[in-house]
Amino acid sequence: MEPWKRTMWILWVSVLLCSSSYTMSVPFLPLFLLDLGVDQGSVNLWAGIVHSSAFLVGAIMAPFWGGLADKYGKRKMVIRAGLSIAVIYCCLAIVQNQWQLIGVRMLHGFVGGFVPASMAIVASTAPEKEMGWSLGMMQAATLSGGILGPLFGGVLAEWFGLRSSFVVASAIIFLATVAVFLWVDEGTSAKEPTKEKAKTGILQTWREAATNRNLLFLLLLLFIFQLSVNMVQPLLTLHIAGLQGKLEGAVLASGIVFSIIGIAGILASPFWGKIGQTYSYSIILCICLMCAGGVISTQYFVQQLWLFTIVQFIFGFFMAGVSPSVNTMVINSTDKDFRGRSFGLTTSANQFGAMAGPLIGGVLGLKLSIHWVFVVSGLILIGTGALVLSRARKQVRSTS
């Protein structure tokens, strides 16, 4: 097996384990808040705050960790993040109130960076002609973890309580870190930038990014995409409980629904990545955004859990094409010695959107039914797809 493929598959397994550890615990935080004593009338707002707290800190720190990855090595950043997150999950298992939960989530955001650093290693080792496929496969690893995590976490929560899932999540991310430590050799990359080239300052990274209009546009797309998707994230578990008519068993039912979305992503991510290598990534991005928006808007009419699950599967299929397309376009728009920082910036954009989305969704959840939140989310996605199409047409006209 070629060295770059060996590195990719090891990181594929590691990212799958990392994603599993996240999704077996974090999606159930709204129900965990109820266990901590938050009243049901304000749990939507608190869920939005808890989700957003980690993303705020993570968005600020991501370019810094990306700069350190370019300077000292991406493998070291993966190991640092993995060990830190393992400790954070243990802390989640012992919090006693919502304020402690917010504090630990902020620490979670501060130490993050496992997945983007892994993506950066793959982007630095894979041949250019295999870039779309390899990043699509890494996206599929993230989504595969999205299948295993909620199912495993849901079962654990039903049998032993939510706190036990945090402990198991800690063990899983630790195993992923050990795998990277033992088997990933960054020296296999001929493209690794020299330490002298990298500048680690957050402001310096953003200054360099500000001179690249294509990169700024792609970062804006990621921000809007994550905002729209995460608007409904804090409300989903309670919405599923409402669809099935009882709170009992909602964790397990939510785990199954989240896993269905992950299955769609596994099927779709390599597909969209491969198609993007043949056709324009801008067109693929436009199709995925507009179709995902149209599909999620139909949840306004859905009142049955089985139909809700089917719609979520279709939504996940189109949603899975967005990140691989944008990541590949970012790589094509930046220099090789900016690779770690570019993934730090994309992580920052993702997390700023993931921070704003739950807050907006939590507020809308207080004023409107979740069915209207689905519509708002869908309209944002459709509008973003139209923006991508308009820009692609302008670029075609300017080059013709």
N, C-alpha and C positions, 0 to 999 in steps of 0.2 A: 504494500500500500504506500502511496506517495506520502511524504512527511506532512504536507499541508492537510491531507485528508485524515491522517491519523490524529493530528492536533484538533481538527474540527470535530471528529466523532467523540474524542475524550471531552471536549468542551460541551458538546451536544448533551452528553449524559450529565455533566456537571450543572449545566443551565437547567436541564429538566428537573434535577433534584432541588436546585435553588428555587425554581418556580413552584414546585410542589410544596416546599416548606412554606412559601408565602401564601399560596391559595388554600392551604389546609387550615389556615388560622385567620388571616386578615378579613376575608369576605364575611366572616361571622361576627365581626366586632359589634354591629348593631344589637345582636342578641346578647352579646357579652355585656354590653352597656346595661341592658335590663337586669342581668344578674348582679351588676354592681350597684343597682338601686336607682338608676335613672328612670323617671316616670315615662310612661308610654307616649304621653302627649308631646314631650320635647325630645324624644329619642332620635327623631329624624335630624334635628338640628345638631345634636351632640355627635351623631354618626358622621355628619358632614365635617364637623370640626376635627374629630379624631382622624378621619381619612386625610384631611388637608394638612394637618400639622406636620406629618412626615414629609409630604410632598413639598411643602414650603422650604424646609431646611435642605432637603435633598436637591431641590432645584438650584439653590444657592451654591451648594458644595460640589455639584457634579462637574462643572468646568475645572475646579481646582483639582479634583481627583483625576480628571482627564489629563491635565497638564503634568501631574506627577507620573501618570502612566507613560506619557511620552518621554519623560526625563529619566525615570528610574526603571521602567519596565512594566508592561501591562500585567504580566503574571504575578508580580508582587502585589499589585493593586487588587487582583482577584482574591489572593490569599488573605490580604488584610481585611477586605470587605467580608469574606466568608466567616472568618473567625469572629469578627465584631458582631455580625448579625446573629450568629449562634448564641452569643451572650445576651443580646437584646431579646431574643425569643424566650430565654429563661426568665428574664425580667418581666416579660408580659404575663408569665404564669403566676406571678406573685403580687400583681397590682391589686389595690383594695378600693379604688374609686376612680371616677372619670378623669380627675386631674392628674393622677399618677399615670393613667393610661396615655393621656396626651403627652406627658413628659417622656415616657418611654418611646412613643411613636416619633417624637422629635429626634431622639437619639438614633432611632432606626433610619431616619432620613439623613442624619449627619454622617453615618458610617457606610452608607450604601455604595453601590458601584460594581457589584459582582457581575451582573449581566452585561452592562455596557462595556466593561473591560474585556470580558470574554468575546463579545462581538468584535471589538477592536483587534484582538489577536487574530480572529478568523479573517477579518478584512485585510490584515497586514500579511497574511500567509497565503491566502487563496489567489490563484491566477485571475487576472482581470476577466477572462471569458467565463469563469465559473462564479463570479461574484454574486450575481443575482440568485443563483441556485443555492450557494452556500449560506447566504444571509437568510434566504427563505427557509432553509433547513433549521437554522438557529432560531428563527421565529417559531417554527413548528415545535422545537424543543420547549420554548417558553409556554406554548399553548398546550403541549403534552402534559407539562406539569400542572397546567390549569385543569386538566382532566383528573389526574391522580390526586391532586391536593384536596379539592372539595369533597370528593368521594371518601377518601381516607379520613379527612378531618371531620366530615359529617358523621361517619360511623363512630370515630373515637368520641366525639361530643355526645352522641346518643348513649354510648356505653359508659363513659367515664367522666363526662363533663368537658366544657370548653378548655379549661386550663391544661388538661393533659395533651391536647393537640398542640399547644405552644411548646411543650417540652419535646414532643416528638419532632416538631418542626426544627427545633434547635439541633437535634441529633442528625437530621437529614442534611441541613446546610453544612454541618461539620463534615459529614462524609463527602459532600461535593467538594469542599475545600481540600480535603486530604487527597482526592483524586487529582486535582489540579497540581498540588504540591509534588505528587509522586510521578505523574506521567506527562504533564505538559512542559515542553521545553521550548521557551521562546526563542532560543538560539536557532531553531529550524527556519526562522523567518529571515530571508535575505533583504526584506524591505524595512527592517526595524530602524527607526530613525536614531541618529546619534544623540547623546545626552546634551551636547552643546547647543543643538538646534532648538530644543524645547524650552518654552517659557511657561512657568506654572501659574503665574498670577491670574486671578479671575478676571480682573479688569483688562489685562493684556490680551487674554483670550477673546473677550468680547470686542475689544478694539480691532483685532485681526478679523473677527467674524463680520464686523460692521462694514468692512471694505468689500465683502462678497455678497452681492445682491441676491444671487441664486440661493446661497446658504441661508440668508435671512428669510427669504420667502418659504423655504422648506421648514425652517424652525417655526415660522408662524403657522404653517399647515399642521404640524404636529401638535402645537399648542391648542388650536381650535378642535382638532380631532379628539384629543384626550379630554378636553373640556366637555364636549358634547357626549362622549361615551360615559364619562364618569358622573355626569349629572344624575343618572338613574342608579348608579352603583350602590350608594348607601341605602336606597329605598327598596332594592330588589328583594332582599330576604323577607322583609315585612310584607311586601306586595305578594310574594309567593305564599306566605302564610294566609293572607286574605283570600287568595284564589282557591286554596285548598280548604278554607273555612275554619281553620284552627291553628293555634300557635304551636301545639304539640307536633313534633316531627318536622318542623319547618327547616331546621338545620340540614337534615338529611335530604329533604326535597330540594333545598337550595343547592346543595352539593351536586345533586344529579343534574339540575338545570345548568349550573356553571360548567359542569363537565361536558354537557352536550355542546355548548359553545366552543369548548376546547377541541372536541372531536372535529367540528367543522373547520377550525383553524388548522389542525394537523393536515387535513385533507387539502386545504386550500393554499397554505403558505408556500410550499414548494411549487405548486401549480402556478400561482401568480408570479413567483420569482422566475420560473422558467419562461413563462409567456412574456414577461418584461424584457428578457434577453433577446427575444425575437421581435417584439413590437415596442412601441414607445412606452416608457415607464409613466409618462404624463397621462397617456390615454388609459392605461391600467388603473392609475390612481383616480382619475376622474370617474371611471366606471364603478370602482369599488366604493368611493365616497357617496355617489348619488344613489346607487342601489342599496347600500347599507342604510342611508337616510330614509329612503322610501319604505324599506322593510320595517325598520324600527317604528316608524310612524303608525303602522297598522296595528300596533299594540293598543292603540286607543280603543279599538273595537273588541279586543280580546277579553273574554270573561272566564274562560276555562283554562285550567293549568296545562292540559295536554296540548292545546292549540298554542298557548304561550310558549311552550317548550319548542314546538316546531318552528315558530317564527324566530325564536332566539337562535336556533340552529342555522337558519338561512342568513340571519344577520351576521353571525359569526363567520360564515363562509366569505362574505364580501368584506367584512372588517379585517380579516386576516391578510388581505392584499395591500393594505395601506402602509404598514411599517416596513416590510421588505422593499417596497418601491421607493419610499422616501429615503431609507437608509442607503440604498444603492445610488440614488440621485445625489445624496450628500457626499458620498465617496467620490463620485464623478466630478463634483464641484469643488473639491478641496485637494490640497497637496498631501503626499504620503506622510510627511513629517508632522502633519496636523491631525493625523488619524485619531489618536487617543483623545485629543481635545474636541474633535468634531463629534465623537460619540458622547463626550461629556456634555456638549451643547445640546445634542438631540435629547439626551436624558433630562437635561435642565428644562427644555421646552415641554417634554412629555410630563414632567412633574409639576411644572407651573400650571399646565392644563388640568392635570389630575388633582391639583390643589383647588383650583377655581371651580371645577365641575361639581364636586360634592357640596361645596358651600352654596352654589347657585341652586343645585338640586334640593338641598336641605331646606332652603328658604322657599322655593317653589312648592315643596312638599307640604309646607305649613299653610300655604295660600290656595294651592290647587291640588287636584287629585293627581296621582302618579300617571294616569292615562294622558293628561295634558303635558306632563314632563317628557313622556315619550315623544309626543308630537314636536315639542320645542327642540329636543335633541335631534330628531330626524330632519327638521327644517334647517338646522345649522349644518348638518352633514351635506344635505343637498346643495345648499348655498356655497359650501366650500368646494364641492365638486365642480360647480358651475364656474367658480373662480379659477380653478386649475385649468378647465377647458378654455376659458377666455384667454388666459396667459399663454397656453400652448398655441392657440391660434395666432396670437400676436407675434410669437417667436417664429412661427412658420412664415408669416407674411414679411417679417423683417429680414429673413434669410433668402426669400425668393426674389 
